[in-house]
């Protein structure tokens, strides 16, 4: 770890390295006083910083998605549209979307709830699993994630077979996809929308949507709950509340004209 520090590794990199070592070590590396002091020293020497100093406006991407007709677009367009809309209006990680089970999607008259039953990054003992709340956006059907989700389920029904995961590969053999694949889909949409992907990643949807909601005055507790942060988390204030470049409550605030 000292060698990595000397070579310029960041606090986040070293912390990840510590976690990786802990997984294969027979001793509790993370609880070693010397390691703990080392990591604390690194945090003082190289405090973790936000990846971005600014973010993009979700409305730029939504404007592009309006041009993709939900009912007549290709399967590739529908798949990438759905994954991007879910990322924008829920502010969750692609890992969460890859874990969605069709059986955990509950359709209601005014909204759709997606219960996340699989283990994800924020899963903890005695901590409730997240529920993605997807309201019907009556103001603009082409960017209504609930409508797009229903259409995706309808179209994949004939090729799904016994596959239980929501997201399937676009081409045969129609198998469940990884979080990395969903990230590439989102990146494709951001590129088509004109977002500079030499600066941003697929994960930047999390920054963009939470920052947009905050800019519109949405209560920080609403943002935290929507994005899956705990009440005591300082993650949003430290890393996600960024100024926007160029110009149910959380989801609607992001899609609002």
N, C-alpha and C positions, 0 to 999 in steps of 0.2 A: 504494500500500500504506500509505503514511503517512496518507492521508486516511481509509482504512478503519480504521486503528488509532485515529485521533482520534475516529472515530464510534462506537468501542466494540467493534470486531471482536475476536474471540478469537484465540488462537494458532493453533488448528486452522483457523479460517476463513482467516487470512492464509497459512498453510502451503499450504492448498488453492489459494488464489489464485496463489501462487508456482508451483505445479505446473501450473496452467492456462495461465499465461503462458509457461511453458517449452515447452508443447506447440505453441504457435503462433509462438514466437520463433525467429529464425534464429541467435541466440546462446545460449550455455549459461547461462541466467539463474540456474539453481540453483547454478552453480559460481562466480558472481560474488562476490568477497570482500565487497563492500559489502552485497549482498543477504543473504549468509550471516551477517554481523555483525548486520544488522537483525533477521533471524529469531531469532538467538540472544538479542538484547536483548529481543525480545518474549516469548520463553520465560521470561526472568528477571522481566520486568515482569508478565506474565500467564501464569503456568505452567499448562499443560493440566491440567484436573481431571476426575474421573469425572463422567459425566452424571448418575448417580444416587448418593445416599448410602445407599440401601437398595434391595432388590429384592423381588419377589414369590416366593412358594413355588410351585414347579412342581406340587406335589401338588394345588393348587387347580384348576389347568387339567386335570390328569390325571383328577381326580374328575369334571369335566364330560365329558371325552372318553369316560369309561366309559359314559356314558348315551347315546352315539351308537353304535348297533349297526352294526358294520362290514359285515356281510353283507346288511343290509336297509335301510340308510340311503340318503338321496338322493345323487346324484352330487356335489352341492354340499357336502353334509356330509362325504362320503368324501374329497373333494379337500382341503377345509380341515383335516380331521382329520389326513391324511397329512402335509401341509406343516408343521403345528404339531408333530406328533410328531417328525418329522425334525429340526426346529429345536431341540427340547428335548433329544433324546438324543444329538445330534451336536455341538451348540453351534456350528454353522457358519452362515455368512451366507446370506441369501436368494439372493445372487448365485450361490453354489455350487449351490443347488438348481435354479435356472433353467438351469444349464449341464449338468445330468445327462442323459446319453444312455442310452436303453434298452439299447443294446448293451453298455454298460459296467457293467450290473448283473449280478452273478454270484451265482446262487442256490446255497447249500450246505445241507446237512442241518440244521445248527445255527445258521447265520447267513447274512446276505446282505452281500456287499461291493459297494460302489458306487465304481468308479474314476472320478475326476474328470479327464477328458482335456482339457477346454477351459481357456482362460486365465481365471484369476480374480485377485482382488486380491493374493493371496500368491504367485502364480506368479513364479518367478525362474529364471534360467539356473543349471543344476546343482542346483536344489532339487527334491526329489521332489514330485510332485503328491499331494494328499491322497487317502486312501481312507476312505470312510465305512463304518464297521463297524456293522452292524445285527444284534444277536443276537436270536434268538427269545426272547421273554419268556414263559416257560411259566406263570409265576405268575398272570398276568392277561391273557387273550387280547385283551380289548377295548382295551388300551393297548400291544399288541405291534406296534411299527412295521413289523416284517418281515411280519406277517400282513396288516396294512393295505396295505402296499406291493404285495404279491402280488395282493390283491383289486383294487387300483387298476389294475394292469397288465392284469388279466383283463377288467375292465369297459371299459377304453379300447381294447382290442384291435380291436373292431369299427369304431371311428371313427378310429383312428389313421392308417390309410392309409400314406403314406410319411413321416410325421412321426417324426423320430428322438428328439426331446426327450421326457423323461418327462412333464413337466407340460404339459397342454393346457388351453385355455380350457374353461370348464364348459359353455358353449353353442356352437352352430354358429358358425363353421366349424371349430371344434376345432383351433386353431393353437397353436404354442408360446407361452408367456406370458413376460412380463418379470419381473425380480426385484421390481419395484414391485408387480406384481399378486400375487405370492406373499406379499409383505409385507402387503398388504391382507387376504389370506385369513387370515394368522396373526392380524392385528389383530382380525378378526371373531371368531375363536375366543376370544381373550383377553377381548374385550368380553362375549361370552356366558358366559364363566367368572366374570365379576365383577371382573376386573382393571381398575383405574382407568386408562383410556387417555388421560386428560388429563395424566397423569404419565409413563406409559410408552409406548414405541413397540414395533413388531414386533421390532426388534433386541434388545429387553430379554430375549428368550428366551436369548440368549447370556450375559447377566449372571446370569439366574436359574439356569440349569442348571449353569454352572461354579461358582457360589457354593454351590449345593446339594451338588454333589459334594465340594467342599472341606470343607463343614460335616460331611460324613459320613466324613471322614478319607481320601478318595482322594488318592493321591500326586500332587503338583503336576505331575510329569512326565507322568503319565497324562492329566491335565487338559489340559496344553499340547498333547500329541500329538493328543488327541481334537478339540480346538478349532482345530488348525492353526497354533498358535504355534511358533516355533522354540525350541530349547533355551536360547538366549541372551535370549529375549524377556522383558521385564519388564512386558508389557502386562497380564497377569492380576493381578499383585501391585498394580499402580498403579490399574487401572481396573475390574477385573471382580470382585475378591474383596470382595463386599458382604454385610452382614448381611441375612438373609432376613426380610421383614416377616411378621408373624403366626406364624408358626411355621416277556459281555464286560464290565468293571468300571465304566466311566464311565456307560454307558447304564443298566445295571441299578441303579446307585446312585441315579440320578435317579428311576426308576420304583419303587424299593423302597418298600413301605408304611411 
